[in-house]
Amino acid sequence: MEKTTSYKNLKLTIGILLFGMIIGVLITINIVLSWKIECDNLDAQFVIPKGASVKQVIDSLQTKSCNFNETAFKAGLYLVGKTKSLFPGKYQLKGIRDINDLIKRITAPSGEKIRVTIIEGWELYRIIEEIDSKMNIDSYKFTQLCNDHNYISTLDIHAPSLEGFLFPDTYYFLSSSLEEDIIETMVNMFKHHFSKSLHFMAKRREMTMLEVVTMASIIQGEAMYNSEMKKISSVYHNRIKKNMLLQADPTVQYIVPGKNIKLYYKHLRIDNPYNTYKYKGLPPGPINSPGLEALKSAVTPLNTDYIYFVANGTGYHTFTKTIKEHNKAKNEIKRKKKKSK
């Protein structure tokens, strides 16, 4: 009987001790998480890069003139089991009052969703401008990444830059998204659309992915309507077969700074590898971000004998097989323009 009573007393004592320990831990966690954080500029942002350590997070906050107990922050992460759960991104300081607020903010995807629409045929600089206008990104860093060969290779893209590989579409990005997150999302969308069938057709035509995207970007730059893309593609493929200059105006527009202008003879003489009036074959890389129809057209041109085409003022083009026919078409278009004036 005494043994039974002693055993019960021991269990009760252990239970009380455990309960006391649990209460003590909870009180400790509450004290740690309630530790105040004071920042000079609550409208500022701080950044947690991918793979950041706890020390890097502390440094990032301190550069924003935030005063808090580093030990409490580290202990808080440990006590709630979040030391390995830091989520990379951009974060607002506004709303962070204590360690608890900070840990909640940086250990889960956060931020409102921002709608960004990228249009087919936009050049890289225009895409960056649009994203920056909606998300206030570091446009310099974004541009640097898009031209960093080492970074580009990690995306399994083999090109001079990411011009042409940020796929035009409507995206919903978190406001906390890093520049790398945005770029990788858009490149992954490109890879999704550059399907097995496109790879197959490119291989049949002995074209690399870079060549397909470059051709597609020129087609995108020329065509106002998707229905003409395969016919335009046929002209460029025919010219390449005949070892002729492509003489594609969009490639010249690409090397002339600023918005598209009326091209003159002096522009066609610019010594630049992207100038297809001066250098044969495709330029070194894409000149804009082509859409899916342009990509398809680049590898599935119509079977034609056309070598020339000229805009006829309706949004469409007049296609011809000989220089004589081409000049006749241009003169006819000029005559109609004069008559309409």
C-alpha positions, 0 to 999 in steps of 0.5 A: 500500500505504501509503495503504491502511495509513493508511486502515485506521489512520484508521478504527481511530482513529475507531472507538476515538474513537467507542467511547471517546465512547460509553463516556464517554456511558454512564458520564456517564448512569450517574453522572447517573442514580445521583445520590441523592435524599433526602426527609424523608417517604417516605410523602408524595405529590407531584403532576405536573399536566397539561402540567407543565414540568420546573421544576414537577416540581422545585418539587413535589418541593421542597415535599415537602422532597426534596433532589437535584441539579436539574441532574442531574435535567434532564440525566438527562431529556435524556440518556434523551430523556424531557424531553417524556414527563412523565406527569401524576398522583399519585406516592408518594415511597417507592421513589425513591432516585435520579434514575433511579428518579424518571425511571422513575416520572414518565415512564410510567403507574404505580400499582396499579389501584383498583376503584371502584363508583358506584351509580345514584342517588347524589348528587355528594357521595356519589360523591366520598365513595366515590372518596375512601374508595378513592383518597384524592383531594383531595375539595375540589379534586374538588368545586370542579372539578365546580362550575367552569363553565369546567372543565365547559364544556371537557368539552362539558357544559352544566349548572349542575354535573356532578351527574348526569354522572358515570356510575354504573358500576364503574371501575378507576383508577390510584392515580396518577390526578389528580382531572381524570382521574377526572372525565373518565373518568366523563363520557366514560362518560356520553357513551358511554351517551348514544348517538345513539339517545338524542340522537335521541329527545331531539330528537324530544321537544324535550328538551335533554341537561340536561333528559333527565338531570334527568328521568332523575335524578328517575325514578331517585330514585323507582323501586326497579325498572327495570320501573316507570321508563317508567310513572313517566316517563309521569306526569311527562311528562303533568304537564308537558303539563298545566302541573302541578307535578311534585311529585316527593319526590326533588327535595325530598330533594335540598335537605334536608341529610343523608340522606333523611328523612320529608318533612313539609309544612314541607319542601314549602314550602322556597323553592328552584328544585329544589322541584317542589312550589313551582316548575313544570317540571323543576328547574335540573339533575339531583338524582343520577347516573341509570343507563342505564335511567332515561336511556332511560325519560326519553325513552321514557315509556309512553303513559298517562293517569296523573297520580298515583302513590303507593308501595304498600309493596312497592317498587312504586307504584299509578298513578292518573288522577284525584285521587279515585282517588289519594286512594282508593289512598292510603287503601287503602295506609294501611288495609293498613299498619294491618292489617299492624301 
